[in-house]
Every structure is written in C-alpha cells, then in structure tokens.
Amino acid sequence: MRSPLRRRRRRHRGYVGLLITCFGVIACLMLPRGLRQLAAVGYLSLPLVLLGTLGMPIDEGRWPVLRMVVYRLLALVTWVTSLIWYLTPLSQHSTGVPLLVLWAVLVLWSCERLIRNLALERRINREVLFGALAGYLLLGLAAGLLFSATETVAPGSFSASRSLEGPVLRWQGASADPSSPVWSVDFVELNYFAFVTLTTTGYGDIHPVTPQTQMLCVLVAITGTLYLAMVMGLLISRYTARDVEDELED
C-alpha cells in the first residue's frame, strides 16, 4: 500500500503531465497548415495520460477499486476507438459515433475524478493549480474533438460567417477528399470554436447549424461554467482553511 506522501507525489506528477499534454495539443494546432495534423498524436495520448493520472483508487475499499478498473478499461477502449477513427476515411461516417459517446463519458468522468483528487489536497501549491488548469484545457480539447467527430458524422453541422484565407474551412468537407483518413484533415477551426464555446465568449464567426450541435454547444458551455465554479470553490476553501490553521498556530 502506497503511503500518503507517495500518492500525493504521484498525483502531482500526473497533474503536470496532463497539463503538458494539453499544451502540447494546443501547440500542434498552432503550427502551419500541413503540420497541425500532429495534434492527432496528442489526442491519442490523452486517454493514456488520463489513465496514468486518474486511473488510481481515490478512496479505500472494494467499490473505489472497481471504479478504478472500469475507468481504466474506458480509457483503453477510448484510445482504441480514437485510433480507429483517425485511420478510417472520411466517407465512413459511422466511425465517429462511438467516439462521441466514449470521449464524452471519459472526459466527464475524468473531470469528476480530477476534482475529487484536488479535494484531497490540503495545501494549494503549483502542482495543484496545474491540475485545475489541466482539467479546464481538457474540457476544451475534448469539446473540439467532439465537434470534429460530429462534423465527420454529419457534414455541415457547423457553419462560418467569416471568410478565411486559402481553402474553405476544411472541416466542412469542401477541401477534404472523402477517401482520405480523418487524421489528415485540419480541424483547428472547430477546436478554436470549442474554446470559444467553453468560455462563453461568443465571437459569432462560427456557429452550430443543426439542433444536435446547438444542444451540444449548450452542454459544453454549461460544463465549463460548472467546472470553474466547483474548482474555484474548492481552491478558495483550501486557502481559507490554511489561513485558519495559520491563525490557530499563532
């Protein structure tokens, strides 16, 4: 059985690893056109990073261990499904459906486990703040992946009200060969829109068209707001508890 100190150190390493992975995916999306497809490697690594970061028992007992096992299986199945989706051609629309379901469940469950792990921290340090930030970035990246998968399942689910330099938005399928694999398509615009939706900024340059994508955007916005509210409340309570402890020690 690991000691509390070793568990805490492992949690902190996981926070840092998850944050680095999220920033790595975002950095790949900022690369010039033709290199942004490297983000697919980062997306494929996310389920494995989540498995290593959050795939450990949070509490003692048989039920937490069972939850851990199910979570690990979910992460592995999501990784396999993501790999299949990236390798299949755009014409195979149905491959994006299981990806939508698995990634949505995995990310929501990961945020729940991340918040529970953050609740175990007695002190707010750099690693804990890294973990809180990583969870928010994970929500945005997962939303971008869900939007991208939705566009491959039902092309035309999103529309743009502004002109772009070069080809028409690649995720609309106008410049994408149906026989090309999904990983070769540039989904940077949908990832950008995902973070705009998550932060409820609403620039108005991209918008959902179908009722399904409209409701999906609503869920993303609500999830981002709830995550911020829960994490901020948790961090503030930890700061308050530390101040009380310091006053009692004085």
Backbone bond lengths (Angstrom), bond angles and torsions (degrees), N, CA, C in turn:
res aa  C-N    CA-C-N  psi(-1)  N-CA   C-N-CA  omega(-1)  CA-C   N-CA-C  phi
1 M - - - 1.452 - - 1.529 108.86 -
2 R 1.333 116.30 129.49 1.455 119.78 -178.67 1.516 110.17 -72.28
3 S 1.315 115.85 146.46 1.449 121.13 176.47 1.526 109.39 -74.30
4 P 1.352 118.18 159.00 1.468 120.03 178.25 1.524 112.86 -58.05
5 L 1.326 117.54 -34.71 1.458 120.15 179.89 1.526 111.28 -65.51
6 R 1.329 116.60 -43.36 1.463 120.03 179.68 1.525 110.84 -67.12
7 R 1.322 116.68 -37.78 1.463 119.36 177.23 1.520 110.87 -63.54
8 R 1.336 115.71 -42.27 1.460 119.08 -179.61 1.528 110.96 -64.69
9 R 1.308 116.80 -41.26 1.460 119.70 178.80 1.517 111.08 -64.37
10 R 1.330 116.26 -39.33 1.464 119.15 178.48 1.517 110.31 -65.61
11 R 1.333 117.49 -41.13 1.467 119.97 177.07 1.519 110.41 -59.86
12 H 1.319 116.91 -44.14 1.459 120.34 -177.86 1.521 111.49 -65.66
13 R 1.336 117.46 -39.32 1.465 119.32 175.96 1.523 110.40 -63.73
14 G 1.328 116.16 -36.94 1.460 119.60 178.25 1.517 112.09 -65.50
15 Y 1.349 116.81 -40.37 1.465 119.98 177.28 1.523 110.77 -58.14
16 V 1.324 115.42 -47.17 1.464 120.23 -178.14 1.528 110.49 -64.99
17 G 1.332 117.24 -43.37 1.458 120.73 179.35 1.514 112.49 -62.18
18 L 1.325 116.21 -41.01 1.467 119.95 179.54 1.522 110.65 -66.53
19 L 1.322 117.29 -40.57 1.460 120.60 179.23 1.526 110.89 -64.93
20 I 1.323 117.26 -42.74 1.464 120.74 179.04 1.525 110.68 -62.43
21 T 1.331 116.74 -41.53 1.460 120.24 179.21 1.521 111.53 -63.18
22 C 1.338 116.74 -43.57 1.464 120.12 179.61 1.520 111.03 -63.46
23 F 1.334 116.92 -44.76 1.457 119.80 178.13 1.528 110.66 -65.27
24 G 1.330 117.19 -32.23 1.458 120.27 177.30 1.513 111.84 -63.84
25 V 1.337 117.13 -42.26 1.465 120.49 178.14 1.526 110.23 -64.10
26 I 1.332 116.37 -43.65 1.462 120.00 179.62 1.523 110.60 -63.56
27 A 1.336 117.20 -39.76 1.463 120.49 178.00 1.520 111.14 -62.86
28 C 1.327 117.82 -39.23 1.467 120.75 178.04 1.521 110.95 -64.71
29 L 1.325 117.50 -35.94 1.459 120.60 178.79 1.523 111.94 -69.83
30 M 1.325 117.37 -17.39 1.463 121.64 178.67 1.524 112.37 -89.25
31 L 1.316 118.14 -4.32 1.460 121.62 -178.76 1.530 110.49 -71.04
32 P 1.338 117.81 163.28 1.462 120.29 176.72 1.520 111.21 -60.86
33 R 1.328 115.00 157.77 1.455 120.51 179.68 1.531 109.83 -58.82
34 G 1.303 115.80 135.14 1.446 121.65 -175.48 1.512 112.42 104.72
35 L 1.351 115.98 -22.71 1.461 120.89 177.55 1.527 112.01 -110.28
36 R 1.307 116.97 -10.87 1.465 120.08 -177.58 1.515 112.52 -66.05
37 Q 1.348 116.50 -19.33 1.455 119.14 179.17 1.519 112.21 -63.90
38 L 1.347 117.30 -13.10 1.460 119.94 175.41 1.521 111.46 -62.94
39 A 1.340 116.47 -19.49 1.465 119.56 176.99 1.519 111.49 -60.89
40 A 1.336 116.94 -24.51 1.470 119.98 178.24 1.516 111.00 -61.10
41 V 1.343 116.31 -34.98 1.471 119.82 177.74 1.521 110.18 -64.68
42 G 1.331 115.92 -41.80 1.460 119.43 178.10 1.510 112.65 -65.07
43 Y 1.337 116.21 -41.15 1.456 119.54 178.01 1.525 111.37 -63.72
44 L 1.337 116.04 -38.02 1.460 119.01 178.12 1.522 112.28 -68.05
45 S 1.312 117.22 -28.47 1.465 120.08 179.93 1.524 112.42 -80.94
46 L 1.326 117.98 -19.45 1.465 120.35 -176.75 1.527 113.45 -59.31
47 P 1.346 120.11 -47.02 1.475 117.56 178.21 1.515 113.10 -60.21
48 L 1.329 117.54 -34.92 1.458 120.39 178.84 1.525 111.23 -70.80
49 V 1.331 116.37 -38.43 1.466 119.60 176.67 1.522 110.50 -66.08
50 L 1.328 117.07 -40.74 1.457 120.44 176.81 1.518 111.31 -62.75
51 L 1.328 115.77 -38.12 1.463 119.61 178.40 1.527 110.69 -61.91
52 G 1.332 117.03 -44.04 1.451 119.82 -179.80 1.514 113.76 -73.55
53 T 1.337 116.79 -29.45 1.460 120.70 -177.02 1.525 112.71 -84.18
54 L 1.327 116.80 -45.62 1.462 121.57 -172.93 1.523 113.18 -113.06
55 G 1.327 117.90 -1.27 1.452 120.38 -178.29 1.504 113.91 -86.56
56 M 1.304 116.97 48.37 1.470 122.09 177.74 1.530 108.34 -134.01
57 P 1.339 117.87 154.05 1.469 119.11 179.74 1.519 111.30 -61.67
58 I 1.313 116.08 135.71 1.461 120.88 177.77 1.521 110.39 -90.93
59 D 1.324 116.62 -37.82 1.462 122.39 178.21 1.525 109.13 -121.39
60 E 1.307 115.90 171.24 1.457 122.26 176.66 1.523 110.06 -86.20
61 G 1.325 116.69 153.71 1.456 121.13 176.42 1.517 112.43 119.82
62 R 1.331 115.65 170.33 1.454 121.13 -176.93 1.522 111.58 -72.27
63 W 1.345 117.57 -39.45 1.457 120.33 -177.80 1.522 111.83 -63.53
64 P 1.333 120.91 -47.40 1.475 119.46 176.23 1.524 113.24 -59.32
65 V 1.336 117.35 -36.22 1.463 119.86 178.13 1.531 110.44 -66.43
66 L 1.332 116.92 -39.98 1.458 120.62 178.20 1.524 110.54 -64.75
67 R 1.324 116.40 -41.72 1.463 119.94 176.51 1.524 110.85 -61.22
68 M 1.315 116.88 -39.12 1.458 121.17 178.49 1.530 110.73 -61.91
69 V 1.328 116.77 -44.15 1.463 120.99 -179.00 1.529 110.23 -64.11
70 V 1.325 116.90 -44.83 1.465 120.35 179.58 1.527 110.35 -63.52
71 Y 1.331 116.62 -40.31 1.465 120.01 179.30 1.527 110.78 -63.54
72 R 1.324 116.65 -41.71 1.465 119.71 178.85 1.526 110.72 -63.93
73 L 1.317 117.65 -42.58 1.464 120.33 178.01 1.526 110.73 -62.47
74 L 1.330 116.40 -40.59 1.458 120.11 178.57 1.525 111.11 -61.85
75 A 1.340 117.04 -42.20 1.466 120.69 178.92 1.526 111.07 -62.92
76 L 1.324 117.00 -42.17 1.465 120.38 -179.92 1.532 111.43 -67.25
77 V 1.327 116.84 -43.24 1.467 120.06 178.83 1.525 110.19 -64.20
78 T 1.328 116.78 -38.93 1.461 120.05 177.82 1.518 111.13 -63.87
79 W 1.319 117.07 -39.25 1.468 120.45 178.11 1.527 110.86 -62.91
80 V 1.325 117.08 -45.44 1.462 121.10 179.51 1.531 110.34 -63.03
81 T 1.330 116.60 -43.90 1.459 120.73 179.67 1.516 111.38 -63.29
82 S 1.332 117.08 -40.07 1.465 120.83 178.26 1.523 110.90 -64.03
83 L 1.326 116.68 -41.78 1.458 120.54 179.13 1.528 110.74 -62.06
84 I 1.325 116.73 -44.18 1.467 120.51 178.96 1.525 110.24 -62.42
85 W 1.339 116.42 -41.89 1.468 120.43 -178.88 1.517 111.48 -63.43
86 Y 1.313 117.56 -43.02 1.462 120.86 -179.07 1.529 111.69 -66.74
87 L 1.316 118.04 -29.42 1.465 121.29 -175.62 1.529 113.32 -90.02
88 T 1.310 118.08 -16.36 1.458 120.56 -179.05 1.528 110.51 -82.32
89 P 1.327 118.06 152.95 1.470 120.45 178.57 1.522 111.47 -72.08
90 L 1.326 115.59 159.42 1.456 121.25 -178.28 1.525 112.15 -62.33
91 S 1.316 116.82 -25.16 1.459 119.84 -179.19 1.525 112.74 -67.59
92 Q 1.323 117.55 -20.61 1.473 121.33 178.95 1.528 109.00 -86.25
93 H 1.314 116.05 78.89 1.472 120.96 -173.04 1.525 112.93 -63.99
94 S 1.321 117.04 -33.00 1.471 119.94 -172.21 1.520 113.15 -68.36
95 T 1.344 118.57 -18.14 1.465 119.34 -177.60 1.521 112.38 -67.61
96 G 1.313 117.64 -18.40 1.456 119.74 -179.78 1.515 113.87 -81.91
97 V 1.336 118.06 -15.37 1.468 120.63 -176.96 1.526 112.42 -66.56
98 P 1.346 120.10 -52.22 1.467 118.45 177.49 1.514 112.58 -62.30
99 L 1.337 117.64 -30.63 1.458 120.29 177.55 1.519 110.98 -62.84
100 L 1.319 116.62 -41.75 1.460 120.79 178.98 1.522 111.35 -58.74
101 V 1.325 115.94 -46.88 1.467 120.56 -176.64 1.529 110.67 -68.38
102 L 1.325 116.83 -49.53 1.467 120.54 -174.92 1.515 111.76 -65.70
103 W 1.340 118.01 -44.24 1.458 119.61 -179.39 1.523 111.81 -66.26
104 A 1.335 116.74 -38.19 1.466 119.20 178.44 1.524 110.79 -62.10
105 V 1.333 117.22 -46.39 1.464 120.81 179.58 1.522 110.86 -65.72
106 L 1.340 116.99 -43.99 1.463 120.26 -177.73 1.523 111.61 -62.77
107 V 1.315 117.75 -44.53 1.464 120.36 -176.87 1.527 111.00 -69.07
108 L 1.325 117.21 -43.86 1.461 119.02 178.36 1.522 111.47 -62.54
109 W 1.317 116.71 -42.23 1.460 120.20 178.06 1.522 110.17 -67.67
110 S 1.320 117.70 -36.97 1.463 120.60 178.91 1.526 110.73 -64.21
111 C 1.318 116.67 -41.67 1.472 119.29 178.14 1.524 110.89 -64.29
112 E 1.332 116.43 -38.36 1.471 119.55 177.17 1.528 110.92 -63.44
113 R 1.310 117.27 -43.54 1.468 120.79 179.52 1.532 110.61 -70.51
114 L 1.324 117.49 -35.00 1.457 120.02 178.04 1.524 110.79 -65.02
115 I 1.315 116.66 -43.84 1.464 119.99 179.47 1.532 110.35 -64.84
116 R 1.315 117.24 -38.87 1.465 119.77 177.34 1.524 111.14 -66.04
117 N 1.328 117.03 -36.01 1.464 119.79 175.64 1.521 111.05 -67.44
118 L 1.319 116.94 -41.01 1.465 120.15 178.09 1.530 110.69 -64.09
119 A 1.337 116.67 -31.47 1.464 119.97 179.05 1.523 112.18 -68.35
120 L 1.333 117.35 -19.97 1.463 120.72 178.02 1.530 112.09 -77.74
121 E 1.337 116.69 -16.69 1.462 120.02 -177.50 1.522 110.44 -74.83
122 R 1.319 115.52 127.85 1.461 120.35 178.46 1.524 111.73 -88.37
123 R 1.313 116.96 -22.67 1.454 121.86 179.84 1.522 109.78 -125.87
124 I 1.306 116.66 143.42 1.454 122.10 177.07 1.523 108.13 -94.15
125 N 1.331 115.56 110.55 1.456 120.12 177.41 1.524 109.70 -122.88
126 R 1.314 115.89 -170.82 1.453 120.62 -176.90 1.513 112.11 -61.34
127 E 1.323 117.51 -42.94 1.467 120.58 -177.60 1.526 111.61 -65.13
128 V 1.318 117.20 -37.70 1.460 120.40 178.90 1.531 110.60 -65.30
129 L 1.324 116.73 -41.38 1.463 120.14 176.24 1.526 110.76 -64.58
130 F 1.323 116.42 -37.31 1.467 120.44 175.53 1.526 110.54 -59.95
131 G 1.333 115.94 -42.54 1.455 119.63 179.39 1.514 112.80 -63.66
132 A 1.336 116.74 -41.57 1.459 120.28 178.40 1.525 111.03 -63.44
133 L 1.333 116.79 -42.64 1.465 120.65 178.12 1.523 111.41 -66.36
134 A 1.329 116.80 -39.62 1.466 120.63 179.86 1.522 111.12 -61.14
135 G 1.317 117.49 -38.72 1.458 120.18 178.63 1.515 112.56 -62.58
136 Y 1.333 116.50 -38.90 1.467 120.22 179.92 1.530 110.51 -69.64
137 L 1.325 116.57 -42.41 1.462 119.78 177.23 1.529 110.72 -64.46
138 L 1.322 116.88 -36.18 1.460 120.82 177.84 1.522 110.77 -61.18
139 L 1.321 117.08 -41.20 1.462 120.37 177.77 1.525 110.98 -61.14
140 G 1.337 116.48 -43.36 1.457 119.47 -179.56 1.516 112.72 -66.06
141 L 1.321 116.87 -43.96 1.460 120.44 179.58 1.523 111.50 -66.53
142 A 1.323 115.98 -39.61 1.466 119.20 178.14 1.527 110.46 -65.30
143 A 1.325 116.92 -38.76 1.468 119.61 176.91 1.522 110.54 -63.01
144 G 1.343 117.01 -39.39 1.453 119.79 177.25 1.517 112.12 -63.07
145 L 1.320 116.09 -39.41 1.467 119.88 177.89 1.521 110.73 -67.67
146 L 1.322 117.31 -39.92 1.459 120.49 178.83 1.521 111.04 -65.56
147 F 1.333 117.29 -41.52 1.465 120.29 177.29 1.527 110.55 -63.22
148 S 1.329 116.09 -40.82 1.463 120.14 -179.93 1.523 110.93 -64.69
149 A 1.338 116.21 -44.25 1.462 119.84 178.46 1.527 110.83 -63.63
150 T 1.326 116.52 -38.67 1.467 120.01 177.96 1.516 111.08 -62.47
151 E 1.337 116.73 -38.86 1.461 120.12 179.47 1.522 111.94 -67.79
152 T 1.332 117.28 -33.42 1.470 119.04 176.58 1.519 111.73 -73.55
153 V 1.334 116.86 -32.24 1.465 120.03 178.35 1.526 110.91 -72.77
154 A 1.345 115.76 -44.71 1.473 121.44 -179.50 1.521 108.72 -130.68
155 P 1.332 118.71 85.87 1.471 121.70 -179.56 1.526 111.16 -56.00
156 G 1.331 115.15 139.19 1.455 120.64 -177.86 1.511 113.67 90.95
157 S 1.340 117.86 11.16 1.462 120.42 179.53 1.520 112.01 -70.77
158 F 1.335 117.12 -20.85 1.459 122.14 178.50 1.527 108.61 -125.36
159 S 1.313 115.20 151.92 1.455 120.87 -179.74 1.524 109.37 -137.59
160 A 1.340 115.90 154.90 1.451 122.03 -179.35 1.518 109.33 -116.01
161 S 1.323 115.57 140.50 1.459 120.67 179.29 1.517 111.80 -107.33
162 R 1.330 117.66 14.98 1.457 121.73 178.26 1.518 108.46 -133.03
163 S 1.316 116.04 155.93 1.453 121.22 178.79 1.509 109.69 -89.20
164 L 1.337 116.57 146.00 1.451 122.93 -179.83 1.517 109.59 -119.15
165 E 1.319 116.11 152.83 1.445 120.25 176.02 1.520 109.48 -71.60
166 G 1.312 116.90 140.60 1.454 120.00 178.17 1.521 111.43 84.58
167 P 1.325 117.44 -151.54 1.470 121.30 -176.27 1.522 112.12 -65.63
168 V 1.326 114.31 162.21 1.455 120.00 173.83 1.525 108.41 -62.06
169 L 1.304 117.15 158.46 1.457 121.15 -177.48 1.518 111.27 -45.40
170 R 1.306 115.33 123.82 1.461 120.25 -174.96 1.528 111.27 -63.23
171 W 1.353 116.71 -33.53 1.453 117.36 -177.16 1.513 113.15 -72.71
172 Q 1.350 116.99 -5.60 1.455 118.71 173.33 1.520 111.44 -83.53
173 G 1.333 116.51 -7.40 1.449 119.72 177.83 1.511 114.23 84.18
174 A 1.351 118.03 2.12 1.452 119.93 -176.68 1.519 111.98 -70.90
175 S 1.328 117.15 -31.31 1.459 120.29 -177.92 1.516 111.87 -113.97
176 A 1.301 116.84 11.00 1.464 120.32 -177.72 1.516 110.06 -106.79
177 D 1.311 116.06 130.83 1.463 122.26 176.97 1.525 108.43 -74.79
178 P 1.342 118.63 126.23 1.475 120.00 -179.14 1.517 113.55 -58.29
179 S 1.326 117.17 -22.87 1.458 119.49 -179.94 1.526 112.95 -86.81
180 S 1.327 117.46 -6.87 1.462 120.37 179.93 1.518 110.39 -79.10
181 P 1.334 118.03 147.99 1.474 119.85 179.65 1.519 111.24 -69.36
182 V 1.314 115.26 158.93 1.463 120.73 -176.32 1.526 111.19 -62.61
183 W 1.328 118.16 -36.12 1.452 120.63 -175.46 1.522 112.77 -63.39
184 S 1.344 117.72 -20.80 1.461 121.07 -178.09 1.519 112.79 -83.53
185 V 1.329 117.44 -4.08 1.459 121.59 -177.50 1.526 109.66 -93.10
186 D 1.329 115.33 143.45 1.460 121.89 -178.74 1.527 109.43 -92.19
187 F 1.335 116.75 111.91 1.456 121.85 -179.07 1.529 112.18 -107.47
188 V 1.325 117.96 25.78 1.454 120.20 -174.32 1.530 111.61 -63.53
189 E 1.335 117.56 -35.31 1.456 119.73 -178.78 1.526 111.89 -64.06
190 L 1.324 116.49 -37.87 1.460 119.09 179.08 1.520 111.62 -72.88
191 N 1.327 117.42 -32.52 1.461 119.42 175.09 1.524 110.80 -67.49
192 Y 1.315 115.95 -39.03 1.466 119.98 174.46 1.524 110.55 -60.73
193 F 1.331 116.50 -45.63 1.455 120.25 -179.87 1.522 111.65 -65.02
194 A 1.330 116.89 -31.07 1.464 120.17 179.59 1.527 110.61 -63.45
195 F 1.323 117.42 -44.66 1.468 119.71 179.54 1.526 111.40 -70.85
196 V 1.325 116.91 -32.88 1.464 119.67 175.10 1.526 110.03 -62.88
197 T 1.328 116.09 -40.73 1.465 120.35 178.35 1.519 111.27 -70.01
198 L 1.334 116.79 -41.95 1.462 120.87 -178.52 1.514 111.41 -60.72
199 T 1.320 116.61 -40.11 1.461 121.34 -178.80 1.522 112.41 -88.56
200 T 1.331 117.53 2.32 1.471 124.32 -178.78 1.517 111.33 52.65
201 T 1.339 116.47 38.21 1.470 120.31 179.00 1.517 110.66 -75.09
202 G 1.332 116.58 -53.31 1.457 120.29 175.05 1.513 114.80 69.76
203 Y 1.335 117.18 66.84 1.466 120.00 177.19 1.524 112.11 -72.72
204 G 1.309 117.90 -26.78 1.454 120.98 178.09 1.510 114.98 87.32
205 D 1.352 117.51 3.57 1.460 119.15 -178.90 1.523 112.37 -81.77
206 I 1.319 117.80 -23.81 1.459 123.31 176.36 1.530 107.20 -132.31
207 H 1.294 116.37 140.86 1.465 118.25 -178.93 1.527 109.91 -148.45
208 P 1.342 116.63 150.86 1.471 120.51 177.06 1.517 110.09 -73.51
209 V 1.325 115.71 148.38 1.461 121.18 -176.00 1.522 111.41 -107.13
210 T 1.321 117.54 -45.70 1.459 121.11 -174.33 1.532 110.71 -86.81
211 P 1.315 118.39 157.81 1.475 120.58 176.76 1.524 112.37 -59.18
212 Q 1.340 117.24 -35.14 1.459 120.08 -179.39 1.534 111.20 -63.77
213 T 1.319 116.63 -46.42 1.465 119.34 -179.72 1.525 111.23 -71.82
214 Q 1.299 117.74 -30.58 1.469 119.73 176.75 1.522 110.94 -64.83
215 M 1.317 116.59 -44.82 1.459 119.56 178.14 1.526 111.42 -69.08
216 L 1.331 116.84 -33.39 1.461 120.23 176.05 1.526 110.82 -63.10
217 C 1.328 116.50 -39.87 1.465 119.78 177.06 1.533 111.17 -65.63
218 V 1.316 116.45 -37.25 1.472 120.01 176.98 1.528 110.35 -61.73
219 L 1.335 116.51 -44.90 1.464 120.36 179.91 1.527 111.48 -64.12
220 V 1.333 116.94 -38.49 1.467 119.83 178.25 1.523 110.60 -64.12
221 A 1.317 117.13 -44.11 1.464 120.47 179.91 1.529 111.32 -63.71
222 I 1.333 116.95 -42.54 1.466 120.34 179.70 1.526 110.29 -66.19
223 T 1.328 117.39 -42.06 1.462 120.87 -179.88 1.519 111.20 -62.02
224 G 1.331 117.15 -43.04 1.463 119.97 178.74 1.517 112.44 -62.88
225 T 1.331 116.65 -40.42 1.467 120.25 179.48 1.527 110.90 -66.99
226 L 1.325 116.92 -43.82 1.463 120.08 179.58 1.525 111.39 -64.39
227 Y 1.331 116.84 -39.60 1.467 119.66 179.00 1.525 110.51 -61.44
228 L 1.316 116.76 -47.06 1.464 119.80 179.52 1.526 111.20 -61.47
229 A 1.335 116.79 -41.27 1.462 119.83 -179.07 1.528 110.98 -63.91
230 M 1.335 117.29 -44.77 1.461 120.59 -178.22 1.528 111.74 -68.66
231 V 1.322 117.16 -43.91 1.461 119.85 -178.20 1.524 110.83 -69.08
232 M 1.321 117.53 -42.52 1.460 119.78 178.51 1.520 110.99 -62.76
233 G 1.343 117.25 -41.60 1.457 119.67 176.92 1.512 111.99 -62.62
234 L 1.329 116.34 -38.63 1.464 120.61 179.28 1.524 111.25 -66.69
235 L 1.327 116.70 -46.01 1.461 119.85 -179.10 1.530 111.57 -65.67
236 I 1.321 116.22 -40.84 1.466 119.26 179.46 1.524 110.58 -64.75
237 S 1.336 117.02 -40.27 1.464 119.36 179.10 1.527 111.06 -63.99
238 R 1.331 117.18 -36.41 1.464 119.93 178.68 1.529 110.63 -68.45
239 Y 1.316 117.63 -39.85 1.457 120.12 176.70 1.528 110.88 -63.88
240 T 1.342 115.82 -40.45 1.463 119.42 179.38 1.519 110.85 -65.56
241 A 1.328 116.85 -43.04 1.462 120.20 179.04 1.522 111.15 -62.88
242 R 1.327 117.68 -37.37 1.463 120.02 178.94 1.518 111.10 -66.57
243 D 1.334 116.54 -39.33 1.469 119.49 178.39 1.540 110.55 -64.08
244 V 1.351 116.35 -39.01 1.470 119.04 178.93 1.521 110.58 -65.70
245 E 1.340 116.64 -41.65 1.460 120.05 178.13 1.521 111.56 -62.52
246 D 1.329 116.87 -39.51 1.454 119.76 179.34 1.527 111.57 -66.61
247 E 1.338 116.25 -37.13 1.464 119.51 178.19 1.535 110.65 -67.22
248 L 1.342 116.58 -39.56 1.464 119.59 179.57 1.531 110.99 -66.62
249 E 1.328 115.89 -36.05 1.469 119.01 178.96 1.521 111.20 -68.04
250 D 1.347 116.28 -33.83 1.471 119.56 178.30 1.518 110.82 -71.60
